[in-house]
Amino acid sequence: MTPHLEITDQPINVAAALAAVQTDAAGAVNAFIGTVRNQSGGRPVRRLHYESYDSMALTQLGHVVAQAYEKWPMLQEVAVVHRKGTLALGDVAVVVAVATPHRAESFAACQFIIDTLKQVVTIWKREEYEDGTEWVAAHP
Amino acid sequence: MSLKVSLFGITRDIVGTSVIELPAPAPATVGELLAEMRKQYPALGELRSCAVAVNNEYASLDQPLHTVDEIALIPPVAGG
C-alpha cells in the first residue's frame, strides 16, 4: 500500500502508472490524466514549462495521499506521477491513479488527490505564448 | 546567524537568483523573513500569495528560523 509518487523530467508512462496500482483486492481503478491544452483563457499556448521543488513536492504529495487514505480507508493503491521541464501540446503533465474495491470511492479519492495536489504541491507552471511567457496563477 | 533562502518560479525571476543568502543579523522568524524580502523586492508583495517553507513543510508566520533550516519562498503553486 506504499504509494508510488514520482516527479520526472521524462515522458510519463500512463500504462506503468496504472500497473503500479494493480491489485487483486480492487474492483475499480480510476485515473486522472492531465494534458497540455492549446489555450489558456482564450490565449493560444505554444508549450508549457513545469518547475518543481522536488523534495517538498514529494513531501506534500505524501501528505495528500495520507489524507486520502484517512478519508477512504478502503483505498488500496495510489500512484501519482507529475512531469517537469518543457512539455509540448498534448503531452501528459500528470497522472493520478487509484485502486479501490468499488467505483464510487475510486472517483472520489482520485478527484480529491488531483484537486488537493493543485493547492499544495510545489510545482509551478509557466505558459509560453506567441508573444511571451507567464507564471500561471502568480498574480491576482 | 545567516540564512539561505531558495527561490522558485516567479520568485526566482523577481530576485534574479535561485538562492539568496541573508547575512547576519538574519530574520528570526518566517514573518520577519517575508517582511525583509518584500522590503528588498517589492514585486514579491504583488503576488497572489507567497508562503515560506521550512524543511519541506509550509511554515506559520511565527515559526523561528535557524541556519540549518532548508528555507524556500513558495509563490502560488500551479501543478496538475
Backbone of each chain as ProteinMPNN parsed JSONL, in Angstrom:
{"seq_chain_A": "MTPHLEITDQPINVAAALAAVQTDAAGAVNAFIGTVRNQSGGRPVRRLHYESYDSMALTQLGHVVAQAYEKWPMLQEVAVVHRKGTLALGDVAVVVAVATPHRAESFAACQFIIDTLKQVVTIWKREEYEDGTEWVAAHP", "coords_chain_A": {"N_chain_A": [[0.839, -1.204, 0.0], [2.194, 1.085, -0.172], [2.373, 4.232, -1.552], [2.991, 5.074, -5.002], [4.937, 7.616, -5.819], [6.046, 10.21, -7.852], [8.211, 12.501, -9.481], [9.11, 13.601, -12.555], [11.397, 14.222, -15.265], [11.022, 13.0, -17.574], [9.01, 11.671, -20.305], [5.704, 10.722, -19.293], [4.737, 7.467, -18.476], [1.774, 6.218, -18.907], [0.566, 3.714, -18.801], [2.298, 2.333, -17.139], [1.862, 3.652, -14.736], [-0.756, 2.901, -14.228], [-0.373, 0.175, -13.971], [1.047, 0.172, -11.649], [-0.83, 0.453, -9.653], [-2.235, -1.822, -9.687], [-4.051, -4.403, -8.189], [-5.29, -7.378, -6.714], [-7.202, -6.963, -4.841], [-8.759, -4.898, -5.574], [-11.675, -3.669, -7.209], [-11.991, -1.597, -8.787], [-10.332, 0.749, -10.772], [-9.294, 4.015, -11.012], [-8.378, 6.721, -13.009], [-6.857, 9.89, -13.397], [-5.839, 11.934, -15.985], [-3.851, 14.515, -16.76], [-3.379, 16.842, -19.322], [-1.498, 18.826, -21.714], [-2.952, 21.74, -22.771], [-4.124, 23.633, -25.642], [-4.736, 26.278, -25.265], [-5.211, 29.052, -23.022], [-7.388, 30.672, -21.089], [-8.401, 31.687, -23.448], [-6.172, 32.487, -24.762], [-3.757, 31.556, -27.079], [-1.648, 28.782, -26.413], [1.699, 27.804, -26.654], [3.592, 26.041, -25.573], [4.458, 24.445, -22.436], [6.172, 25.056, -19.349], [7.154, 23.267, -16.623], [8.128, 23.683, -13.304], [9.664, 22.287, -10.462], [9.868, 21.998, -6.931], [11.387, 19.598, -5.835], [11.864, 17.951, -3.434], [10.134, 19.021, -1.522], [7.742, 18.891, -2.913], [7.335, 16.137, -3.141], [7.135, 15.5, -0.438], [4.804, 16.926, 0.28], [2.994, 15.753, -1.457], [2.955, 13.212, -0.377], [1.634, 13.804, 2.028], [-0.874, 14.507, 1.016], [-1.767, 12.114, -0.102], [-1.79, 10.549, 2.189], [-3.859, 11.789, 3.568], [-5.945, 11.083, 1.867], [-6.024, 8.315, 2.288], [-6.904, 8.362, 4.898], [-9.451, 9.459, 4.625], [-10.718, 7.647, 2.948], [-10.708, 4.698, 3.939], [-10.803, 2.275, 2.671], [-9.283, 2.522, 0.478], [-6.964, 1.224, -1.766], [-4.457, 1.075, -3.579], [-2.242, 3.717, -4.68], [-1.043, 5.875, -7.188], [0.923, 8.586, -8.196], [2.152, 10.577, -10.664], [4.074, 13.207, -11.749], [5.009, 15.405, -14.272], [7.944, 17.339, -15.093], [9.761, 20.17, -16.437], [10.044, 20.999, -19.951], [7.088, 20.902, -21.818], [5.185, 19.748, -24.592], [2.251, 20.584, -26.564], [-0.466, 18.485, -25.807], [1.069, 16.665, -24.426], [1.389, 14.489, -21.575], [0.902, 15.742, -18.416], [0.393, 15.089, -15.791], [-0.43, 12.195, -13.896], [-2.86, 10.635, -11.977], [-3.59, 7.795, -10.265], [-5.802, 5.487, -8.798], [-6.715, 2.676, -6.814], [-9.504, 0.911, -5.708], [-11.918, -1.04, -3.772], [-14.552, -0.634, -4.768], [-16.336, 1.364, -7.264], [-17.304, 3.993, -6.583], [-15.751, 5.135, -4.518], [-13.36, 5.217, -5.818], [-13.587, 7.195, -7.799], [-14.023, 9.427, -6.131], [-11.741, 9.527, -4.447], [-9.698, 9.831, -6.317], [-10.332, 12.31, -7.464], [-10.128, 13.943, -5.193], [-7.36, 13.755, -4.689], [-6.128, 14.892, -7.007], [-7.272, 17.459, -6.949], [-6.362, 18.47, -4.474], [-3.633, 18.252, -4.761], [-3.2, 20.275, -6.648], [-3.479, 22.471, -5.019], [-1.493, 22.413, -3.023], [0.95, 21.19, -3.726], [4.323, 21.718, -4.546], [4.79, 22.789, -7.353], [5.314, 24.588, -10.292], [3.934, 26.407, -13.045], [4.754, 27.61, -16.165], [3.439, 29.312, -18.789], [3.856, 29.397, -22.279], [3.414, 31.738, -24.743], [2.575, 33.092, -28.02], [3.657, 35.62, -27.842], [5.203, 35.885, -25.556], [5.782, 34.882, -22.065], [4.281, 33.505, -19.081], [3.965, 33.094, -15.555], [1.721, 30.864, -14.263], [-1.14, 31.729, -12.377], [0.242, 33.371, -10.661], [-0.216, 36.082, -10.125], [-2.836, 38.208, -8.735]], "CA_chain_A": [[0.0, 0.0, 0.0], [3.044, 2.277, -0.281], [2.025, 4.902, -2.807], [4.047, 5.344, -5.976], [4.947, 9.066, -6.034], [7.21, 10.469, -8.703], [8.301, 13.716, -10.295], [10.068, 13.154, -13.558], [11.57, 15.073, -16.444], [10.835, 12.126, -18.736], [7.595, 11.463, -20.65], [5.023, 9.847, -18.341], [4.203, 6.215, -18.996], [0.47, 6.067, -18.246], [0.332, 2.289, -18.555], [3.097, 1.931, -15.976], [1.184, 4.19, -13.549], [-1.915, 2.034, -13.991], [0.136, -1.116, -13.498], [1.541, 0.348, -10.282], [-1.929, 0.363, -8.692], [-2.941, -3.084, -9.89], [-4.112, -5.293, -7.04], [-6.467, -8.25, -6.787], [-8.189, -6.508, -3.85], [-9.509, -3.767, -6.126], [-12.589, -3.891, -8.325], [-12.072, -0.347, -9.542], [-9.149, 1.598, -10.927], [-9.694, 5.286, -11.583], [-7.193, 7.513, -13.328], [-6.97, 11.226, -13.982], [-4.678, 12.245, -16.811], [-3.828, 15.929, -17.125], [-2.572, 17.034, -20.531], [-1.222, 20.224, -22.065], [-4.003, 22.278, -23.619], [-3.582, 24.589, -26.62], [-5.091, 27.666, -24.96], [-5.428, 29.354, -21.614], [-8.177, 31.896, -21.043], [-8.577, 32.183, -24.807], [-4.87, 32.869, -25.34], [-3.1, 30.342, -27.57], [-0.449, 28.349, -25.685], [2.597, 27.047, -27.541], [4.087, 24.943, -24.75], [4.481, 24.71, -21.006], [7.352, 24.673, -18.583], [6.869, 22.991, -15.218], [9.273, 23.676, -12.401], [9.285, 21.606, -9.225], [10.743, 21.916, -5.754], [11.122, 18.157, -5.751], [11.795, 17.336, -2.107], [8.907, 19.454, -0.862], [6.604, 18.389, -3.689], [7.115, 14.733, -2.762], [6.659, 15.516, 0.953], [3.399, 17.366, 0.3], [2.214, 14.705, -2.135], [2.79, 12.158, 0.626], [0.574, 14.243, 2.943], [-2.16, 14.454, 0.306], [-2.169, 10.703, -0.217], [-2.116, 10.09, 3.546], [-5.216, 12.288, 3.844], [-6.884, 10.264, 1.092], [-6.153, 7.028, 2.99], [-7.735, 8.589, 6.096], [-10.841, 9.702, 4.223], [-11.25, 6.43, 2.314], [-9.877, 3.61, 4.478], [-10.804, 1.121, 1.769], [-8.364, 2.824, -0.624], [-5.909, 0.208, -1.841], [-3.172, 1.549, -4.113], [-2.234, 5.064, -5.263], [0.15, 6.301, -7.925], [0.876, 9.956, -8.712], [3.375, 10.91, -11.403], [3.989, 14.556, -12.314], [6.12, 15.747, -15.171], [8.516, 18.68, -15.013], [10.52, 20.518, -17.634], [9.297, 21.586, -21.054], [6.1, 19.991, -22.381], [4.52, 20.177, -25.817], [0.801, 20.396, -26.57], [-0.887, 17.086, -25.809], [1.873, 15.847, -23.508], [0.798, 14.189, -20.27], [1.57, 16.511, -17.356], [0.204, 14.428, -14.502], [-1.332, 11.046, -13.805], [-3.24, 10.157, -10.65], [-4.31, 6.521, -10.404], [-6.141, 4.887, -7.505], [-7.428, 1.387, -6.869], [-10.383, 0.714, -4.548], [-12.796, -2.191, -4.009], [-15.729, -0.268, -5.566], [-16.036, 2.519, -8.113], [-17.629, 5.321, -6.042], [-14.594, 5.649, -3.78], [-12.225, 5.453, -6.723], [-13.79, 8.528, -8.384], [-13.883, 10.45, -5.092], [-10.351, 9.613, -3.986], [-8.885, 10.348, -7.42], [-10.608, 13.74, -7.567], [-9.537, 14.603, -4.021], [-5.9, 13.821, -4.813], [-5.709, 15.88, -8.017], [-7.677, 18.8, -6.503], [-5.503, 18.913, -3.373], [-2.301, 18.425, -5.376], [-3.136, 21.602, -7.276], [-3.449, 23.518, -4.0], [-0.377, 22.398, -2.064], [2.218, 20.589, -4.188], [5.188, 22.812, -5.014], [5.105, 22.726, -8.778], [4.896, 25.845, -10.919], [3.706, 26.261, -14.487], [4.943, 28.825, -16.971], [2.868, 29.128, -20.121], [4.551, 30.131, -23.335], [2.503, 32.191, -25.786], [3.241, 33.642, -29.205], [4.309, 36.904, -27.574], [5.79, 35.985, -24.221], [5.501, 33.793, -21.132], [3.684, 33.952, -17.822], [3.792, 32.099, -14.492], [0.28, 30.706, -14.053], [-1.73, 31.975, -11.054], [1.156, 34.107, -9.795], [-0.763, 37.385, -9.731], [-4.291, 38.225, -8.57]], "C_chain_A": [[0.871, 1.251, 0.0], [2.738, 2.961, -1.605], [3.246, 5.084, -3.713], [3.978, 6.827, -6.317], [6.213, 9.437, -6.789], [7.085, 11.815, -9.409], [9.421, 13.469, -11.288], [10.199, 14.168, -14.69], [11.437, 14.252, -17.737], [9.339, 11.999, -19.059], [6.956, 10.438, -19.705], [4.462, 8.626, -19.058], [2.901, 5.916, -18.241], [0.209, 4.598, -17.903], [1.097, 1.815, -17.322], [2.449, 2.433, -14.686], [-0.029, 3.333, -13.209], [-1.457, 0.683, -13.443], [0.576, -1.024, -12.041], [0.426, 0.223, -9.247], [-2.706, -0.955, -8.829], [-2.889, -3.931, -8.616], [-5.388, -6.132, -7.134], [-7.555, -7.824, -5.808], [-9.081, -5.4, -4.402], [-10.44, -4.222, -7.249], [-12.709, -2.657, -9.191], [-10.71, 0.328, -9.581], [-9.62, 2.87, -11.609], [-8.436, 6.096, -11.831], [-7.596, 8.885, -13.839], [-5.682, 11.483, -14.746], [-4.776, 13.707, -17.223], [-2.891, 16.133, -18.302], [-2.434, 18.518, -20.851], [-2.217, 20.699, -23.114], [-3.452, 23.395, -24.503], [-3.976, 26.035, -26.353], [-5.332, 27.817, -23.474], [-6.151, 30.692, -21.545], [-8.328, 32.525, -22.417], [-7.277, 32.559, -25.498], [-4.168, 31.598, -25.816], [-1.81, 30.045, -26.806], [0.406, 27.506, -26.622], [3.203, 25.846, -26.826], [4.126, 25.383, -23.295], [5.829, 24.343, -20.417], [6.908, 24.447, -17.147], [8.171, 22.993, -14.437], [8.813, 23.071, -11.085], [10.341, 21.807, -8.154], [10.556, 20.481, -5.283], [10.928, 17.634, -4.332], [10.517, 17.743, -1.379], [7.679, 18.926, -1.597], [6.293, 16.947, -3.287], [6.618, 14.63, -1.318], [5.179, 15.862, 1.001], [2.486, 16.345, -0.375], [1.947, 13.547, -1.175], [1.693, 12.51, 1.62], [-0.803, 14.108, 2.286], [-2.665, 13.011, 0.243], [-2.521, 10.131, 1.155], [-3.516, 10.555, 3.941], [-6.255, 11.456, 3.099], [-7.095, 8.914, 1.776], [-6.993, 7.174, 4.252], [-9.199, 8.731, 5.723], [-11.498, 8.448, 3.644], [-10.399, 5.238, 2.76], [-9.826, 2.379, 3.564], [-9.864, 1.324, 0.567], [-7.214, 1.811, -0.619], [-4.585, 0.816, -2.29], [-3.329, 2.937, -4.741], [-0.931, 5.271, -6.025], [-0.074, 7.736, -8.406], [2.213, 10.222, -9.391], [3.175, 12.283, -12.03], [5.234, 14.84, -13.133], [6.667, 17.123, -14.818], [9.356, 18.923, -16.254], [9.601, 21.084, -18.697], [8.376, 20.558, -21.691], [5.457, 20.606, -23.619], [3.011, 19.981, -25.673], [0.482, 18.907, -26.635], [-0.074, 16.197, -24.891], [1.116, 15.618, -22.203], [1.607, 14.913, -19.193], [1.485, 15.8, -16.021], [-0.728, 13.229, -14.667], [-1.573, 10.754, -12.333], [-4.025, 8.874, -10.875], [-4.561, 5.947, -9.022], [-6.871, 3.579, -7.744], [-8.204, 1.23, -5.565], [-11.271, -0.503, -4.819], [-13.958, -1.85, -4.944], [-15.53, 1.087, -6.22], [-16.269, 3.87, -7.452], [-16.419, 5.93, -5.335], [-13.426, 5.95, -4.721], [-12.343, 6.818, -7.396], [-13.476, 9.599, -7.339], [-12.427, 10.626, -4.679], [-9.458, 10.219, -5.07], [-9.084, 11.857, -7.549], [-9.998, 14.507, -6.391], [-8.031, 14.784, -4.204], [-5.485, 14.871, -5.847], [-6.091, 17.291, -7.57], [-6.728, 19.328, -5.426], [-4.071, 19.112, -3.855], [-2.162, 19.836, -5.938], [-3.024, 22.725, -6.251], [-2.138, 23.561, -3.211], [0.966, 21.898, -2.616], [3.05, 21.632, -4.921], [5.708, 22.566, -6.429], [4.529, 23.988, -9.4], [4.861, 25.658, -12.426], [3.905, 27.602, -15.166], [4.428, 28.537, -18.368], [3.625, 29.979, -21.116], [3.554, 30.449, -24.439], [3.31, 32.676, -26.982], [4.132, 34.831, -28.817], [4.853, 37.008, -26.151], [5.441, 34.79, -23.347], [4.927, 34.375, -19.845], [3.639, 32.796, -16.829], [2.312, 32.036, -14.142], [-0.079, 30.943, -12.591], [-0.867, 32.839, -10.143], [0.544, 35.408, -9.266], [-2.276, 37.327, -9.584], [-4.991, 38.632, -9.862]], "O_chain_A": [[0.359, 2.359, 0.153], [2.832, 2.339, -2.663], [4.375, 5.228, -3.243], [3.066, 7.257, -7.023], [7.314, 9.032, -6.416], [6.012, 12.208, -9.866], [10.549, 13.162, -10.901], [9.249, 14.874, -15.029], [11.703, 14.743, -18.834], [8.498, 12.198, -18.183], [7.569, 9.428, -19.358], [3.808, 8.733, -20.096], [2.913, 5.433, -17.109], [-0.311, 4.29, -16.831], [0.599, 0.991, -16.554], [2.472, 1.745, -13.666], [-0.3, 3.07, -12.038], [-2.092, 0.121, -12.551], [0.494, -1.997, -11.291], [0.698, -0.079, -8.084], [-3.715, -1.161, -8.155], [-1.822, -4.145, -8.042], [-6.431, -5.65, -7.577], [-8.698, -8.265, -5.92], [-10.055, -5.01, -3.758], [-10.075, -5.026, -8.107], [-13.422, -2.65, -10.194], [-10.03, 0.459, -8.564], [-10.266, 2.819, -12.656], [-7.543, 6.159, -10.987], [-8.545, 9.026, -14.609], [-4.583, 11.278, -14.231], [-5.688, 14.088, -17.956], [-1.754, 15.663, -18.293], [-3.166, 19.353, -20.319], [-2.311, 20.133, -24.203], [-2.448, 24.025, -24.17], [-3.605, 26.928, -27.114], [-5.617, 26.852, -22.765], [-5.588, 31.726, -21.904], [-8.378, 33.749, -22.544], [-7.273, 32.909, -26.678], [-4.002, 30.659, -25.038], [-0.988, 30.933, -26.582], [-0.095, 26.609, -27.299], [3.316, 24.764, -27.401], [3.862, 26.54, -22.971], [6.529, 23.456, -20.905], [6.344, 25.346, -16.523], [9.169, 22.397, -14.842], [7.691, 23.319, -10.645], [11.541, 21.789, -8.427], [9.695, 20.184, -4.454], [9.943, 16.95, -4.052], [9.889, 16.926, -0.705], [6.689, 18.555, -0.967], [5.13, 16.581, -3.114], [5.784, 13.781, -1.005], [4.394, 15.189, 1.669], [1.363, 16.103, 0.068], [0.856, 12.976, -1.16], [0.91, 11.647, 2.019], [-1.764, 13.659, 2.91], [-3.837, 12.734, 0.501], [-3.441, 9.323, 1.274], [-4.269, 9.812, 4.57], [-7.322, 11.159, 3.638], [-8.222, 8.422, 1.839], [-7.705, 6.249, 4.642], [-10.08, 8.201, 6.4], [-12.693, 8.222, 3.832], [-9.484, 4.819, 2.05], [-8.922, 1.55, 3.672], [-9.676, 0.421, -0.248], [-6.579, 1.58, 0.41], [-3.693, 1.044, -1.472], [-4.389, 3.287, -5.259], [0.144, 4.889, -5.562], [-1.128, 8.059, -8.955], [3.271, 10.108, -8.772], [2.21, 12.497, -12.763], [6.356, 14.546, -12.723], [5.939, 17.974, -14.306], [9.629, 18.003, -17.025], [8.518, 21.587, -18.396], [8.817, 19.47, -22.062], [5.218, 21.812, -23.685], [2.554, 19.29, -24.762], [1.079, 18.163, -27.414], [-0.489, 15.075, -24.602], [0.308, 16.447, -21.783], [2.818, 14.729, -19.071], [2.403, 15.894, -15.206], [-1.67, 13.247, -15.459], [-0.636, 10.64, -11.543], [-5.02, 8.873, -11.6], [-3.666, 5.915, -8.177], [-7.557, 3.406, -8.752], [-7.659, 1.389, -4.473], [-11.371, -0.954, -5.96], [-14.321, -2.651, -5.805], [-14.676, 1.869, -5.802], [-15.523, 4.813, -7.716], [-16.103, 7.103, -5.534], [-12.608, 6.829, -4.45], [-11.348, 7.525, -7.554], [-12.756, 10.558, -7.618], [-11.939, 11.751, -4.576], [-8.572, 11.022, -4.777], [-8.117, 12.599, -7.723], [-9.425, 15.582, -6.569], [-7.491, 15.85, -3.905], [-4.579, 15.662, -5.586], [-5.323, 18.229, -7.784], [-6.336, 20.494, -5.458], [-3.379, 20.028, -3.411], [-1.148, 20.504, -5.736], [-2.532, 23.808, -6.567], [-1.717, 24.633, -2.776], [2.01, 22.164, -2.021], [2.553, 22.338, -5.799], [6.861, 22.201, -6.657], [3.415, 24.406, -9.084], [5.623, 24.884, -13.004], [3.299, 28.603, -14.785], [4.915, 27.635, -19.049], [3.987, 31.123, -20.84], [2.928, 29.552, -25.003], [4.541, 32.675, -26.971], [5.209, 35.025, -29.379], [4.952, 38.106, -25.604], [4.876, 33.806, -23.823], [5.067, 35.564, -19.559], [3.32, 31.664, -17.194], [1.717, 33.045, -13.765], [0.579, 30.433, -11.684], [-1.202, 33.023, -8.973], [0.758, 35.785, -8.114], [-2.933, 36.505, -10.221], [-6.219, 38.698, -9.903]]}, "seq_chain_B": "MSLKVSLFGITRDIVGTSVIELPAPAPATVGELLAEMRKQYPALGELRSCAVAVNNEYASLDQPLHTVDEIALIPPVAGG", "coords_chain_B": {"N_chain_B": [[23.835, 35.038, 12.792], [23.231, 33.65, 9.643], [21.067, 33.202, 6.772], [19.996, 30.937, 4.224], [17.974, 31.169, 1.407], [15.89, 29.467, -0.735], [14.669, 29.923, -4.058], [11.903, 29.813, -6.216], [10.194, 29.47, -9.384], [8.253, 32.304, -10.082], [9.3, 33.821, -8.022], [12.011, 33.436, -8.166], [12.544, 34.652, -10.603], [11.927, 37.29, -9.918], [13.78, 37.921, -7.886], [16.119, 37.217, -9.103], [17.922, 35.167, -8.797], [18.557, 31.752, -7.801], [19.1, 31.042, -5.234], [19.265, 32.914, -2.308], [21.376, 34.563, -0.032], [20.963, 35.632, 3.199], [22.621, 37.82, 5.144], [23.963, 37.84, 8.543], [22.634, 40.237, 10.864], [20.181, 37.91, 10.475], [16.668, 37.509, 9.54], [14.566, 36.447, 12.236], [12.257, 35.021, 12.317], [9.666, 33.444, 10.293], [7.787, 35.371, 9.543], [9.28, 37.745, 9.805], [11.19, 37.264, 7.885], [9.648, 37.277, 5.509], [8.782, 39.919, 5.543], [11.222, 41.273, 5.303], [12.132, 40.331, 2.81], [10.122, 41.326, 1.147], [10.545, 43.995, 1.47], [13.06, 44.346, 0.306], [12.496, 43.401, -2.249], [10.025, 44.612, -3.725], [8.211, 43.646, -5.643], [7.528, 41.119, -4.857], [5.47, 41.476, -3.113], [3.333, 41.853, -4.733], [2.368, 39.482, -5.557], [-0.111, 36.856, -5.758], [-0.017, 35.218, -3.554], [2.471, 34.424, -1.101], [4.13, 32.01, 0.336], [6.138, 30.558, 2.971], [8.443, 27.962, 3.137], [9.722, 25.649, 5.451], [12.081, 23.275, 5.838], [10.753, 21.585, 3.991], [8.088, 21.818, 4.671], [5.058, 23.744, 4.877], [5.225, 26.828, 6.567], [4.269, 28.626, 9.548], [3.72, 32.13, 10.291], [4.927, 32.829, 12.702], [6.913, 31.019, 13.083], [10.152, 30.122, 14.185], [13.392, 30.68, 12.658], [16.331, 28.894, 11.633], [19.873, 28.592, 11.032], [20.478, 26.082, 9.969], [18.175, 25.29, 8.757], [16.235, 24.302, 5.875], [15.145, 26.586, 3.767], [12.56, 28.115, 1.874], [10.999, 30.294, -0.492], [7.605, 30.208, -1.415], [5.808, 30.747, -4.07], [2.477, 31.192, -5.588], [1.267, 27.969, -6.255], [1.013, 25.783, -9.122], [0.504, 23.204, -10.106], [-0.471, 20.142, -11.828]], "CA_chain_B": [[23.224, 33.931, 12.06], [22.791, 33.964, 8.283], [20.093, 32.244, 6.244], [19.909, 30.744, 2.774], [16.575, 31.014, 1.014], [15.747, 29.002, -2.116], [13.629, 30.651, -4.785], [11.36, 29.035, -7.333], [9.177, 30.105, -10.22], [8.296, 33.757, -10.265], [10.137, 34.485, -7.006], [13.388, 33.419, -8.687], [12.61, 35.698, -11.629], [11.91, 38.606, -9.267], [15.019, 38.149, -7.139], [17.195, 37.107, -10.076], [18.837, 34.086, -8.443], [17.789, 30.634, -7.245], [19.339, 31.003, -3.784], [19.763, 34.19, -1.794], [21.884, 34.429, 1.33], [20.717, 36.813, 4.023], [23.708, 37.837, 6.143], [23.607, 38.173, 9.921], [21.607, 39.518, 11.599], [19.12, 37.481, 9.566], [15.347, 37.467, 10.169], [14.473, 35.369, 13.235], [11.035, 34.234, 12.106], [9.115, 33.433, 8.936], [7.163, 36.674, 9.302], [10.339, 38.738, 9.597], [11.812, 36.964, 6.588], [8.773, 37.766, 4.444], [8.811, 41.383, 5.572], [12.522, 41.696, 4.785], [12.192, 40.05, 1.372], [9.216, 42.256, 0.455], [11.176, 45.322, 1.507], [14.125, 44.356, -0.698], [11.943, 43.089, -3.568], [8.603, 44.966, -3.602], [7.367, 42.867, -6.567], [7.036, 39.93, -4.142], [4.21, 41.854, -2.471], [2.256, 41.902, -5.724], [1.93, 38.116, -5.885], [-1.379, 36.416, -5.155], [0.371, 34.745, -2.223], [3.863, 33.994, -1.022], [4.327, 31.274, 1.579], [7.512, 30.167, 3.267], [8.584, 26.561, 3.529], [10.874, 25.31, 6.279], [12.314, 21.82, 5.819], [9.759, 20.942, 3.127], [6.716, 21.989, 5.164], [4.575, 25.122, 4.957], [5.518, 27.334, 7.909], [3.449, 29.752, 10.008], [4.484, 33.381, 10.365], [5.704, 32.959, 13.949], [7.905, 29.941, 13.207], [11.534, 30.605, 14.204], [14.279, 30.178, 11.604], [17.682, 28.56, 12.059], [20.828, 28.485, 9.923], [20.481, 24.744, 9.368], [16.899, 25.014, 8.096], [16.083, 24.462, 4.43], [14.094, 27.609, 3.684], [12.222, 28.467, 0.492], [9.79, 31.061, -0.763], [6.677, 29.414, -2.211], [4.772, 31.543, -4.744], [1.293, 30.371, -5.874], [1.601, 26.746, -6.982], [0.16, 25.587, -10.303], [0.707, 21.867, -10.664], [-1.642, 19.487, -12.407]], "C_chain_B": [[22.81, 34.399, 10.665], [21.827, 32.882, 7.82], [20.247, 32.13, 4.743], [18.456, 30.475, 2.432], [16.53, 30.606, -0.457], [14.537, 29.666, -2.762], [13.199, 29.839, -5.994], [10.388, 29.89, -8.137], [9.36, 31.605, -10.284], [9.141, 34.45, -9.198], [11.603, 34.485, -7.455], [13.554, 34.49, -9.756], [12.708, 37.075, -10.987], [13.252, 38.905, -8.598], [16.244, 38.034, -8.058], [18.228, 36.049, -9.753], [18.025, 32.969, -7.809], [18.035, 30.431, -5.755], [19.857, 32.369, -3.365], [20.232, 33.957, -0.364], [21.635, 35.734, 2.063], [21.748, 36.812, 5.145], [23.167, 38.142, 7.54], [23.545, 39.691, 10.062], [20.422, 39.185, 10.684], [17.776, 37.494, 10.303], [15.224, 36.244, 11.087], [13.255, 34.491, 13.028], [10.616, 34.301, 10.641], [8.51, 34.795, 8.594], [8.188, 37.762, 9.037], [11.034, 38.534, 8.252], [10.969, 37.52, 5.444], [8.814, 39.29, 4.378], [10.103, 41.909, 4.963], [12.604, 41.497, 3.27], [11.311, 41.024, 0.587], [9.783, 43.666, 0.441], [12.239, 45.415, 0.406], [13.589, 44.186, -2.117], [10.436, 43.349, -3.542], [7.692, 44.141, -4.518], [6.842, 41.592, -5.902], [5.684, 40.217, -3.497], [3.038, 41.9, -3.429], [1.732, 40.524, -6.088], [0.616, 37.802, -5.181], [-1.135, 35.896, -3.741], [1.861, 34.45, -2.263], [4.056, 33.34, 0.341], [5.813, 31.037, 1.784], [7.494, 28.71, 3.685], [9.835, 26.406, 4.375], [10.969, 23.789, 6.331], [11.163, 21.067, 5.152], [8.324, 21.002, 3.634], [6.344, 23.468, 5.136], [4.719, 25.61, 6.399], [4.585, 28.494, 8.254], [4.351, 30.964, 10.233], [5.367, 33.459, 11.608], [6.77, 31.873, 14.102], [9.323, 30.509, 13.196], [12.381, 29.955, 13.106], [15.674, 29.931, 12.168], [18.573, 28.373, 10.833], [20.746, 27.136, 9.209], [19.191, 24.44, 8.606], [17.01, 25.147, 6.583], [14.867, 25.367, 4.225], [13.834, 27.928, 2.219], [11.011, 29.381, 0.469], [8.92, 30.235, -1.704], [5.612, 30.331, -2.819], [3.587, 30.63, -5.093], [1.636, 29.156, -6.736], [0.605, 26.54, -8.121], [0.446, 24.24, -10.95], [-0.571, 21.341, -11.283], [-1.877, 19.92, -13.843]], "O_chain_B": [[22.128, 35.414, 10.519], [21.772, 31.793, 8.39], [20.585, 33.101, 4.066], [17.79, 29.663, 3.075], [17.061, 31.304, -1.32], [13.527, 29.934, -2.112], [14.024, 29.258, -6.7], [9.842, 30.88, -7.651], [10.459, 32.112, -10.507], [9.648, 35.547, -9.433], [12.346, 35.42, -7.158], [14.585, 35.161, -9.812], [13.469, 37.929, -11.444], [13.79, 40.005, -8.729], [17.271, 38.671, -7.822], [19.298, 36.023, -10.361], [16.918, 33.209, -7.326], [17.273, 29.733, -5.087], [20.77, 32.917, -3.983], [19.584, 33.255, 0.412], [22.042, 36.804, 1.611], [21.754, 35.919, 5.992], [22.052, 38.641, 7.691], [24.342, 40.383, 9.429], [19.746, 40.083, 10.184], [17.738, 37.489, 11.533], [15.707, 35.158, 10.766], [13.212, 33.356, 13.501], [11.135, 35.098, 9.86], [8.7, 35.308, 7.491], [8.0, 38.602, 8.157], [11.413, 39.49, 7.576], [11.492, 38.152, 4.526], [8.872, 39.876, 3.296], [10.089, 42.873, 4.198], [13.079, 42.368, 2.541], [11.688, 41.491, -0.487], [9.533, 44.437, -0.486], [12.319, 46.405, -0.322], [14.138, 44.741, -3.069], [9.652, 42.418, -3.359], [6.517, 43.954, -4.202], [5.826, 41.044, -6.331], [4.854, 39.32, -3.35], [1.884, 41.976, -3.006], [0.765, 40.404, -6.84], [0.278, 38.394, -4.157], [-1.95, 36.11, -2.842], [2.437, 34.25, -3.332], [4.136, 34.018, 1.365], [6.631, 31.28, 0.897], [6.653, 28.278, 4.474], [10.884, 26.966, 4.055], [10.059, 23.11, 6.806], [10.669, 20.063, 5.664], [7.443, 20.325, 3.102], [7.191, 24.337, 5.343], [4.378, 24.892, 7.34], [4.163, 29.248, 7.377], [5.571, 30.843, 10.348], [6.43, 34.078, 11.579], [7.452, 31.809, 15.126], [9.67, 31.287, 12.308], [12.116, 28.829, 12.684], [16.141, 30.648, 13.052], [18.099, 28.042, 9.746], [20.924, 27.058, 7.993], [19.119, 23.443, 7.888], [17.761, 25.975, 6.067], [13.727, 24.974, 4.473], [14.764, 28.003, 1.416], [10.111, 29.263, 1.301], [9.413, 29.637, -2.66], [4.625, 30.657, -2.159], [3.68, 29.416, -4.914], [2.221, 29.292, -7.811], [-0.509, 27.061, -8.083], [0.608, 24.138, -12.165], [-1.611, 21.999, -11.266], [-2.826, 19.461, -14.479]]}, "name": "protein", "num_of_chains": 2, "seq": "MTPHLEITDQPINVAAALAAVQTDAAGAVNAFIGTVRNQSGGRPVRRLHYESYDSMALTQLGHVVAQAYEKWPMLQEVAVVHRKGTLALGDVAVVVAVATPHRAESFAACQFIIDTLKQVVTIWKREEYEDGTEWVAAHPMSLKVSLFGITRDIVGTSVIELPAPAPATVGELLAEMRKQYPALGELRSCAVAVNNEYASLDQPLHTVDEIALIPPVAGG"}
